[in-house]
Amino acid sequence: MKFIVVGIPNNIPTFSNRIKSIIAANTIFSGGKRHLGLVRQFLPEKHRWITVQAPMESLYRAYEHCEEPIVVFASGNPLFYGMASTLLKKYPNAVMEVFPHFSAVQVLAHKTNTTCNNLEVVSVHGRPWKELDVALLQQKELFGVLTDQKNTPAMLAKRMLAYGYDNYRAILGEDLESEQEKITEFSLADLCNYKASTLNCMLLRQLTKRKQFFGIRDSEFKGLPGRPNMISKMPVRLTSLHFLDVCNKTVLWDIGFCTGSVSIEAKLKNPHLKVIAFEKRMECEEIMKENMKKFGVPDIEMIMGDFFLANIAELPVPDTIFIGGHGGRLNELMTALERLVPSGTTFVINAVKEESKKQFIKSCNFLGLTQKGSTELTVDAHNTIRILSAEK
């Protein structure tokens, strides 16, 4: 298969002689309905147009029946969250020639005299919030955002404010390069109530940095009422994160999250980490939510209820596991986890009781897990905690 992908602006394009000759030499063209309206006058009289629209599998079938090259018109830079990237993913062996235009974020930067040296771009267009969340956790000073009709600028602003990221100001570009072009600067509070045009993108500029932590004081977390000691103490928490190797892992399961301190610190250390947290105490759900918002940590998935009743087979498989609680069923828990996870998965437990330590070691031996390390910590007048780790 051969694709020639041509990036165009949001208005009638001015094509180079090279692109004009390509159009004249071909008969099969493709793009969205909006693209057809912009390029129709340039197409040869006898041509075939394949509309880019959902479902994509129907589009791919139409492409696969073509025996001639397909000229695809796409918005902006087709290799930047665009059609060329999509086609390369679907057809990695296809022959492709790309003629890019500026991306929407580049156009907005140009029109606002924004220096692009440190500019990064994230997309929530047809995607979850993950890329935005990572940029916020990394405290990016300047980044662009591609939105859609669901993840609108207003929804984005509300999400940022919910997690305490009021330290940004937004520049919104709507219908760029068209007669309806509009560029407006907003506070996030004002943006929450603004209905933007469907065709938009944003620049977010940091005004001040949020406080960063290398170990959050226990007293900073909201805890269980009347039970201030029900939290992994900060020195123990940091040592546990070290054993969990969170900076080099992709999916963490935090079993028995309570206040959420381990999950939250893990996410702060590695914003790309997928964190799934389990807890049977229903009151802990709101406690976790409050702590996530306080420390600006979105995107921790909580599963409430008895771990042994959860449908864990449908969840992303962990490569590191923290056992903060086991309800006296440690061996049963370890056995269930060992069956599910791949080789190289890390297990870490904080054992208060000597019996828990012995049971963890016994389970590791029975399941063939390699014991990797252990240490004991006593914080102030609290009980000694034994931190043990193993690997499948």
C-alpha positions, 0 to 999 in steps of 0.5 A, a space after each residue: 500500500 502507498 499513502 501520500 499524506 498532505 497536511 492542510 490548514 483550516 482554510 483553503 490551502 495554497 499548494 506547492 507545485 509538487 503537491 499540485 502535480 501529485 494531486 493531478 497524477 492520482 485519482 483516489 483521495 481521502 480525508 474528513 468531510 471538512 477536508 473535502 470542502 477545503 480541497 474539492 476545487 483542486 481535485 481532478 474531475 474523475 476522482 474517488 473520495 473515501 471519507 475518513 469517519 468511524 468506524 475505522 475498520 470500515 475505512 481500512 477495508 476501503 483502503 485495502 481494496 485500493 490498488 493505486 496510491 491514496 492521497 490523504 488530506 489531514 489537518 496540520 501535521 499528520 505525524 503529530 497525533 494525526 492521520 499519518 501516525 494512525 496509518 503507520 500504526 495500522 500499516 507499518 510496512 506501507 510506503 508513505 510520503 508526508 507533506 506536513 503543515 503546522 500543527 494546531 498548537 504550533 499555529 497557536 504558539 506562532 500567533 501568540 509569540 510563544 517561545 517553543 523551546 520548552 513546549 510539550 504537547 499532550 492529547 486528550 482528544 479521544 483519549 483518557 486524561 493520562 497525558 494531562 495528568 502526567 504533565 501536571 505531576 511533572 510540573 511542566 512549565 508550558 504545554 499544549 493540549 489537544 481537546 475534543 467534544 468530551 474532554 473540553 477546555 472547561 472539563 480540563 479546567 475543572 479537573 485541574 482545579 479539583 486537584 489544586 492546579 490553580 497555578 496555570 493560566 490558559 490560552 485558548 485558540 478556536 477555529 485557528 486559521 479560519 474566518 472565525 479564528 478566536 484567541 483568548 487568555 483565561 484564568 482556569 476559574 473563568 475557563 470552567 464556564 466557557 463553551 469553546 468551539 469544537 475546533 480548539 487547542 490550548 496552551 497552559 503556562 505555569 505561573 508558580 510551582 507547587 510545593 514538591 515533596 520528598 516524603 510527605 509528613 504523616 500529619 499532612 495526610 487526612 487519616 482515619 478518625 480516631 486512628 492517627 497511627 493507621 498510616 505507613 510512617 514516612 520513613 517506612 513508606 519511602 523504604 517500601 517505595 524503594 523496595 517496590 522499585 516504583 520508578 522502574 515499574 509500570 503497574 502498582 497494586 496497593 492492597 489495603 491502601 487505608 489513607 492512600 499514602 503509599 499510592 500517592 507517594 508512588 504516583 508522585 515519584 513516577 507519574 507514568 505509573 498505573 496505580 490500582 488501590 484496594 481497600 475494604 474499609 468503605 470510609 477510606 474511599 473519601 479519605 483517599 479522594 481528599 488526599 489525592 486532591 490535596 497533593 495533586 495526584 489524579 488517576 489512582 484507580 480505587 477498588 473498594 471491598 473485599 480483595 478476594 471478591 474483586 474480579 482482579 483478572 480483568 485489571 491491568 496486571 501488576 509488576 509490583 505489589 504492596 501488601 499493606 493489609 491481608 486480613 489474616 489471609 496472607 498465604 491465600 493472598 500470595 497464592 492468588 497473586 502469584 498465579 496472576 503476575 508475570 516473572 519479575 514481579 516484585 512483592 513488598 510487605 510491611 509486617 508489624 507482627 513476627 507472625 506476618 514476617 514468618 508467614 510471608 517467608 513461608 509463602 515465598 518458599 512455597 510459591 518459589 519466590 526469590 526473597 530479595 531484601 528485608 530491613 527493620 525500622 522503628 519510628 519514634 515510639 511506634 512498633 518496629 516494622 519489618 519491610 520484606 521484598 520478594 520477586 517471582 
